[in-house]
Amino acid sequence: MAQFQGQDIIEIVRGGSCLRVAPQAGGRLLSWHVHGAPIIHWPDDADWSQPALVRGGNPLLFPFIARHRVDGRIGLWRDAQGVVREVPMHGFARDLPFDAHVGAQGHGVRLTLTDSTATRTGFPFSFRFEAVYRLVDETTLDVELMTTNTAAAGATATHDDRMPYYAGHHFYFALPHGQRSASTLALPRNVYRHQLADGTTTTPEAGAERYRFDDARIVDRLHCLEGAPASPVRIEMPALRRAVEIDLRRPGSIPWYAVTSWTLAPDSDFYCVEPWLGLPDAIHSGLGLRWLEPGQTEEASLRISVSTLD
């Protein structure tokens, strides 16, 4: 394994493209550089004592996304039988080690998390959650999430064996904060929502198809997609002469529910653009909640492409 910031990591290199991945730190994609330029941001001073809290890379969000509340208490969810369990912010996957397997050609890596004693208290289901990162070429990255309910199918399966979930990504795209006013986010047709302090979600309102990144209204905005996207999500950064496209229309993929935009502060040199399969607290609201039958697998795929702006 390669060494990075004093940690064992996996490096995937293809031409001028380099991915860094830390399987032991939540299966985290740390960074992506193309010809030395950062596409996915990772801080130079990352605190590896709490890697799940580092502002960078791509934390994997599973089994649920964002914050959940029961009777006003944060960090809890209620199942169909009325049992209340704990769930950390963005789920537990980003806190746990993944198994890793590099592909035979060396162009990709498969990361796998399965249920264990550590997961069953808060999420009493048998599962396999996999993330695949694959460099198609030096400017194109395919990303797949595969979720399987590994409970035995057949006559012995019960209604309680159905598994709820909604997974997602938390891509930290590199964007110098001084360039936000000149940089834009383009989206397919959408309506937007926000999560309120009590955990509920606002009613949908018509969303625009283009925003500037200095628009404070899009911090923590849930851009809910309406039907199959007719166009990719597109980030344009003219000062860097760079465009990044996220294609959410990949063959065989289940539909993405929303794209969330978020950043930490006005002077953060990143902006997160996050494809999600459901909304925060979907286990209670049903907004994007998915169910897997015993033995069933679903795949959610996307493609990220980097190009040069003229």
N, C-alpha and C positions, 0 to 999 in steps of 0.2 A: 504494500500500500504506500501511497505517497504521503508526505508530511506537509501540513499546512497549519500555521499558527499553533504549532506544537501538538497537533492532532493527527491521528491516522485517518486518511481519507482516500476516496477513489477519484482518480482523474480520468476523464474520458476525452480524448483528443481526436479531432478529425480536421486535417488541414490547419487552418488558422483559428479553429474553434476549440475551446476548452471548457468542459464542465467539471465542477468540483462537487462531490457528494459525500455526506457524512452519514453512513448507515446507522451508526450507534447513537446519533443525535436526532431521533425521530425520522430517519430516512431523509434528512434535509438535503435538498439541492442548495448548495451554498452560493454558488456564483456561476455565471456564464459569461465568458469573454469571447469576442470575435475580433481577431487580429489585434488583441490587446485592449480593446475597448470594452468596458463593462456594460453588459446588457441587463443582467440580474445583479443587483447591488448586494455587497457584503461588507460590513464595516471592518476597518483595519484593527480596531480595538475591541473585537467581539469578546464578550464575557462567556467563556466556555464552562463556567460553573453552573450556568443556567441557559443552555443553548436554545431551549424552547422560547425564551424571551428575547433573543437577539433580533434586532430589527434588520432583517436581510434574508436573502435566499428565497426559498419557497417552502414554508411550513405546510405539511399535509394535514388537512382538516378532516377528522373522522373520529367517531361515527356521526357526530353532529357538528354544526357550525355555530360559532359565536356564543352569545350569552343565553342562558336559560333560567327561568324562574318558576317557582311554585309558591303560591300565596305570598308573593312579594320577596321571597328569599332567593337570592341569586345562587347559581351553581347547582340547581336541582332540576330533575325532570320526573314526570309522573307517567307510569306505563298504563297499558289498557286495563290492568287489574287494579289500578289505583295505588300501586306501590311507588313510593317516592325514593329516588336514588340520586346520588351525586354525579355530576358531569362537569369536568373542568371546561374552562373557556376554550372553544374550538375543538373540544374532544381530547382524548388521551393519546392519539397516535403520535403527536409531535413530541411527547415526553418519553417515548419508548424506543428501544433499539429494534431495527429491522435487520432481517437477513438480506444479504446482497449477492447477486450473481451477475458478473459482467458477461455480455454476449460474446460469442465465438469470434466475431470480427473486431471486437473491442470498441464498437461504436455506441454501445448502450449498456444500461444497467437496469436490472429488475430488483426492486426492493419489496420485501414481503413481511407482513405482520400478521400473526395469528392470535386467536384468543388464548388467554392464560389466566392464572389466578389473579394477576394484576388487573385484568380487564373485566372479569365476570361479576365482581361486586357491583359495579356501576352500570354494566352492560351485559346482562346474562344471556348472551347468545354465542353460538359457535360461528366463527367467521374466518375468512382469509381476505386481507386487504393488500392489494399490490399496486405499486406505482412503477411505471417504466418510463425512463428517459432515453431517447434514441436520437443521435445526430444523423439526420438524413444526408446532410452535407454541411459545409462549414457555416452556413447562415440559416439553417432550418432545423428546428428541434421538435420532434414528436413526443407528446406526453400522454400517457394512458393511465387511468385509474380503473382497477378491476376489483369488484367487491363480490364475494361469494358467501352465501349462507351455507356453511358446511354441516349443518344438522342433517341427519339422514332423511332422505326422501322416502316416500312410500306409504304403506298402510299404517305404519306406526307414527307418522308425523301428525302433530296436533296444531291447532290454531296458534298456540303459544310459541311454536317454533318459527313462525313468521318473524322476520327480522326487520325492524325499522332502521333507516339510515338516511343521511344526506351528507355527502362528502364535498370537498372543494379544495381549491388552491388559494395561496396567499402570495402571489408573485410580487416581489419588491423590484420594480423596474428602476434602473439607474436614471435619474433626472436631476441635474444640478438645480437647486432651488431658485437660483437667479434666472433660470430659463423657463420657468413655469408660464409666465405671461405670453411667451411666444410659442408654447407647445400646446397641442390639442389632443383630445380624446374623442374619437368618432365611434359611434355605437350603432348596431342595428336598431330597428324599430322597437321601442320599449316604453314601459311605464315605470315610474320610480316610486319607491317607498323609503321610509326610515323606520328603524326600531326605536320605540319610545322607552323612557326610563322604567316603566312598569313591565317591560318585556313584550308588549303588544306592538303591532306594526301598523303604520299609518295606511289609510286608504290610498289606492293607486292614483297617481296623477300623470298626465301625458308628459313623457320625457323628450328632451331634445336629442338630435342625432349627432351633435358636436358640442363640446365644451372646451374651454381653456382650463389648464391645470391650476391657474391662480384663482379660479372660481370657488370660493369657500363653500358654496352650496353643495358641492359634490363630495365633500368629506363625509365618509360613512353613508353614502347614498347607495341604495339597492336598486340597480337598473334591471328591472324584470323584463325578460325577453318575451315578445309577443309572437308566438309561432316560430317556425324555423327561420334562423337568421338569414337574411338575404345578402348580407355582406359581413366581412370580418370586423372584429374590434380592431381599431387602428390608432396607434400612438405616433404622432408626428413631432419631431424635435428638430426644427430647422437649424438652430444654432449648431447642432451636432451633425447636421446633414444626414439624419437617421430617421427611419420609420420602422416600427415594429407592428406586425399584424398577428392577431390571434384568431385563427380559423376554428370556429366552434361547430363546423358542419362536417365532421369527419365521418367516413363510412363506418357503419356498425355501432356508432355511439348513441347512447341514450341522450335525450335533449338536456342541455344546460338550462337551468331555471333563471339565473340572474348573473350579472357581472357587477361586483361591488367595487367602488372607488374609495380609497382611503389613504391618508398620510398622517404622520405623527404631529408635525409642526410646520409652520411656514418656512423654516430654515432647514428642513430635512432634505437631503439630496437623493430622495427616492419618492416614487409614488406607486402605490399598490393598485393593481388592476387584477381582480380576483374572480375567475369563473367559479360559480357555485351551483350545486345541484338542488339546493333548497335555501330557504330563508332562515334567519335566526329564530329559534323557538318553534320550528316547524312541527316538532313532535306534538305540540299543543295546538298550533293554529292550522296545521295541515298544508301550509304554503310550501310546496315542494317536497313534502314527506314522501319517501319511497319505502316500499316493502319488498323484501325478497323471500320467496318461498324456500323451503328446505331444498338444497341442491342447486338453487338458481344462482347464476352469475350475471352481473351487469357490467358493461364497460362504458366509461365516459372518456372520450378522447378529444384532443385538440392539437393544433400545430402552431408553433410560433416561428415566424419568419422575419428576418432582419434585412432591410434593404437600404440603399443610399438615396437620399433626396437630392435631386438636381438643384 
